[in-house]
Amino acid sequence: MRDETDPPDAGHREGPEWLGWREATEAALYGPGGFYLLPEGPAGHFRTSVHASALFAGAVARLLVRTYEELGGGPGGPGGIDLVDMGAGRGELLTGVLAALPEGFAVRAYAVERAARPAGLDHRIEWCAEPPSGVTGLLFANEWLDNVPVDVAEVDEDGVNRYVEVRTSDGAERLGAPVTGADAEWLARWWPLEGRPGHRAEIGRPRDEAWARAVATLDAGLAVAVDYAHERGARPPFGTLSGFAAGREVRAVPDGGCDVTSHVALDACGAGVVGAGVADADRTELITQREALRRLGVTGERPPLALASTDPTAYVRALATASEAAELGARGGLGDFGWLEQGVGT
């Protein structure tokens, strides 16, 4: 637990000095001059699966086609299908999916993002501040929920769960009021700290609610959340709060100069949607990205060595593809991401 008392750096944004992490993160990421509203977008600071390889967008395209077929249609059939990208960044994923879809496949593409629409984006992509309601198809949230701001709790020396407050200028922390109400209930169910002084948790209730609202916009189809994740039986004892800027991990300081993120309790998010009756438990699955992409044909298998002799150019291309696929499914890396898949409607 940090409790620094040095005066704040005068160069940082003005505002209340001490805030809960949820409020501080909201302002730092999405307030005036916020990190996620910068022109370069997330791609200017860190690499997601979307940026790592076009194979990822290709896999999502196949998932969209499969979803349409499971809904009783055929690729390119009358009316098409909806594709909603939550936290769309600068439209990179949707751009890749549209390029990977079969010719003539009819799709209505929606990018849900707080930042302004980037110049030159494909005219087929509709830019939205909120997900449209009444859609049928695929709702996909790649690394969105980890940037839904949450409060942080820490156990004090007396075994009491208290909110952690942060000084917005430099990231110094102190303990605040005891955690009560709905937040306390969420901790007890999903991340029990058991009175261990110094142990911490990110209170994921706002993410459960955000995911439930997003999934509720689907009349029928599939909702998928992809993120750094952990499950109830293996929560990290000191939380996962961190910052990222310019391609590297940095100390989390909610001053607008870096991303502020933490891993997602995807099991809690999924249970909330099931509990609300939006999706059935038997149509909810939480798997690794490695397994999800394998099911969609992204395996990372190396081409046969004999191909190097018969067609060297094809061998080099296949080897590059295998290398990209291996990164997307790597243990200890992108492959460990969680994929929460939930079917909605018929």
N, C-alpha and C positions, 0 to 999 in steps of 0.2 A: 504494500500500500504506500503510495507516494503522498506526501503532504508537504509540498514545497511552499515557501512563503516569500520567495524573491518577488520584487515588483514586476508586473507584466511588461513585456517588450512593447514600447510605444508604437512600433511599426505594425502591430497586428490590428485586425478589425476591431472597431469599437462595439460595445454592447455590454450586457451584464457580465460581471467577472466570473461568477460561479453559477453553473447550471447543471441539471441532470444530463446524463449522456444522451438521452433521447432528444431533448430540446436542443442541446448544443450541436448534435450531429445534423439535425434537420436544417438548422441555419447554415452550418458549414458546407453542406452538400448542395442544398437547394435554395438557400436564401440569396439575396442580391450579391452577385460576384461569387456564388457558390461553386464548389469544385466541379460538380456535374453539369454546370451551365457554361463552363469554359468552351471556347470555340473548338479546341482540339478533341474534346470528348474523352471518354475512357481510353480509347486506343492510343492516346498520346502519353499514357502513363503506365499501362499494364496490358498484358497479353492474355486474352481469353481464348477459349476453344474456337470461337468464331474467327479470330485473327490467326490462330495457329495453322489452320488448314481449311481449304475449301471442302474437304471431306465432311466436315461437321455440317455445313449448310446442305450438302448433298444428302446426308443422313436425315436431316429434318425434312427435306423435300420428300424422301421416301416415306417417312412417317406420315406426312400430310396425305400422300396418295393412299397409303394404307388406311388411314382414318376415313377418307372419303369412301373407299370401297366397303369398309365395315359399316358405314352408315347407309349402305344400299345403293350407292351410286357407282359410276365408272369415271375414270380420268377424263376430264374435259366435258363431262355430261352437262345437261341443262342446269343452269343456276350456279354451277361451280361450288366452291367451298370457301369458308372463311379461314384466314390465318392471322392470328393476333400475336404480336411480339411485344411482351411486357418488358419495359426498360430497354428500349430498342437502340440506345446509344445514338449512333448517327446512321442507322439503317443498314448496317453491314450484313446482319444475318438475313434480313428480308431480301436484300439485293442478291445475296448468294443463293437463296432458295429459289427465287424467281428464275435465275439463270440455270438452275439444275433441274427444274421441273420438265416433264415431257412437253413437247411442242403441242400447243392447243389446250393445255390443261387450264381450266377456268378457275381463277382464284381471286378472292377479294382480300388484299393484304392491308393490315392496319399496324402502324408503328405507334406504340404508346410510350410517350417520353415527355419529360418536363422541358427539356431544352427545345430551342427553335428548330424548325425543319431545316436541314442542311441544303445548301444550294446544289442543284444538279441531281437531286435524288430522283430515281425512277418515278415517273408520273403515276404509275399504277399503285404506288404505296400511299395510303391515306395516313396523314400525320395527326395523332390525337393526344390530348392531354389525359384522357381517361379511356379505359377500354369500352368499346361499343357494346350495347346490350343486345340480347336476342340473337347471338351469332351461332352458327352451326359449323363445326370444324375443329381446328386445333388452336388452343391457346398455349403459347410457349413462353416461358420466363427463364431466360438464361442469365444467371448471376444478377437477378433483380432483387430477390428477397434479402440478400446479405446487405443491401443498401437501404432497406427499410429501417429507419432508426429505432433503436431500442434502448431502454435503460439498463444499467448495470447494477447488480447487487453484490454486496460483500458482507461476510460474517464478521461482526466486531468481536472484541475480546470477551464479551459476555455471552456470545453465541447468538446474537440478534442479527437478523438479516437487515441491512441498511442500504439505502440507495447510495451510489457513489456519485459525488458531484465533481465536476471538472472545471478548472479555470481555462476559459476559452483562449486566452492569450498564449499559454505555454504548455497546456496539457497536465498541469499539476492536479492532484486529486485529494479529496477529503471525504469522510463519511458524513452522510446527511441523515434524513429521517428514516425511521424503520419502514420496511416494506409492508404494506397492508393491502386489504381489499382484493381486487381481481388479480393484481400482480402477485400477491402472496399466495393466492390459490394456484396460479399458474406455476410458480416455483415448487410448491408442494407436490403438484402432480407430475411436472415434467423435468424439473431440475432441482431436486431436494439437496440442500447444502448441509443439512444435518448438524448445524451448530458448530462447524469446524472453522475456527478463526482464520481469517485470511483467504478462505475459499471464495470464489467469485462465480457469478453466472450472468449471462445476458438474458434478460427477461423477454422471451420471444412472443409474448401475447400480441403486440402490434403486427407482427408478421403473420401469425395465424389469421388475424382479422383481415389483413390486406389480401392474403391468398384466398380466403373465403369469399371476399367481395369480387375478386377477379374471376374465380371459377363460377360464381353465380351468374356471370354474364353469358355463359354458355347455355344454349337451349339443349344442344346435343353435341357430343364429340369427345375430345380428349384434352385434358389439361395436364401440362408437364412443367414442373419446376426443377431447374438444374442449378445446383449450388454446392459450395463447400458445406459439408453437413456432418452432424453427429447424432447419435441416438441415445435414448434415455439411459441405457445400461453402460454407456461409455462417454459421458459428458466430461470434458476436460476440467480438472479441479480449479484452475485459475482463469477460466474463460479463454476467449480467442480474439479479443479486441485488438485490432492492429490498424496500421496506416500504410498506404502505398502512394508513391509519387515518383515520376520519372523512371519507371521501370524497376524500382526496388522497394523493399519493405522498409518503412520508417516508423518512428514513434507516432502514435495516434494523437494528433493535436487538432482540435476542432476549430481551426482558424480559417478554413477555406483553402489552405495550401496543399492538402493531401486528401486522398480517399480515406474515409473512416468506415471500417467494415468489421464484421464478425461472422463466424460460421452460423449456419441455420439449423434449428431443430426441425428438420423436415417431417419427422414422425409426428410432432405436435401439429404442424400445419395440415398434414393429411387427415389426422383424427378430427380436427375442427370441421373440415368439409364433410366428412362422413357423419359427424354428430349433427350437423345442420341439415342432413338429409339430401344434400346436393349430389353426393356420390355414394355408391355402395362400398362397403368394406371389401367385398369380393372383386371389385373393379379398381382397387387401390393397391399399388405396388411401389415399394421403395427399393431400388437397385443401384448399383454403381454405374457410372458412365461407361466403364469398360464393358460391362454386360449389356447395357442398353445399345451401345454402338455395335457390338458384336451381332446383336439381333438384327441390326439394320445394315449388316454387310460390311462394316468397317472392322477388319480383323487384325491388320498389321502383319499378316503373313508375308514372308519374303518370297520373291519370285524364284522359280527353279533356276539353278545355276546354268543349266543347259541353254536357257534362253539367251544368256550372254554370248554364246557362240552363234546361235542361229539368227538372232535379231538384237544386236547390242543396244540400239536406240530404245527399243521397247523395254529391254532389261533395265536400263538406267531410269526410264520413266516409272516402271513398276517398283523399282527399289526406292525411289523418292516417295512414291505414294505409300509404300509400306512404312517408311520412316515417319511420315506425317501421321499415319494411323497409329503407330506405336506411341507417339507422343500423346495423342488424344486418349489413349487407354493406359498410360503408364501408371504403374503402382507408385505411390508416394507423390503423384502429380495429378494431372488432369483426370486420369482414369479413376481416381478415388472420389471424384465428385458424386454427389447423390442425384439420382433422377427419381422424383416423385411423380408417378403417372396415375391419373384418376379419370375414369370414364364417367361421362355425364349423359343422362337421357337414354334414348333407345339406341 
